[in-house]
Amino acid sequence: MKALARFGKAFGGYKMIDVPEPICGPDDIVIEIKAAAICGADMKHYNVDSGSDQFNSIRGHEFAGQIVRIGDKVKDWKVGQRVVSDNSGHVCGVCPACEQGDFLCCTEKLI
């Protein structure tokens, strides 16, 4: 399968690479990605030869997809269920924003 990976500028920046199909362990869920976004965090490193994240790392942590496999120990998830990533960081769960489900506006959020 294909993935977008970050390489140093001298090695071509971002490149589509071939990666092996994921193995679904007993506690895992495998998601077929239907759409992924390249966000500001990805673009921040586009022309940088060093930084806080690793080279050869797969990009696109903002995604939507569908569950295609679940491990034997997985509860509360089903094959065929549609999912999206939650990149809201660590939230408190008790402030007014969290109580309304608006985790992006959490007053105590840690990223």
C-alpha positions, 0 to 999 in steps of 0.5 A: 500500500502507499503512504506519504513519508517525510524525508530530508530536503536533500532526499526529496522532501515528502515522497509516496512510498510502498509500505507493508499491509498492517497486521491486526493484532488482538488489541488492534483495529485496521482502518482503510483510509478514505481521505487524509489531510496534510495539516500545518504540523506536516507543512511546518517540516516540509522544507526543514532538514531537521526537526522535532519529528523523525525522517521517514515518518508517515504523514497525514494524521488527520484522516477519515476511514472505515474499519476493515479488521478488528482484533479478537480482544477489541470491544465496542468497534465493528468492521464497517464502522466509519471513523475519524481521527481525534487530534484534539490533544489531552483534554480535561473533560470537565470544563464547559467546552468539554461538557458540550463535546467541544474538545478543541476549545478545552481551557485546559487542553495539552497538545 
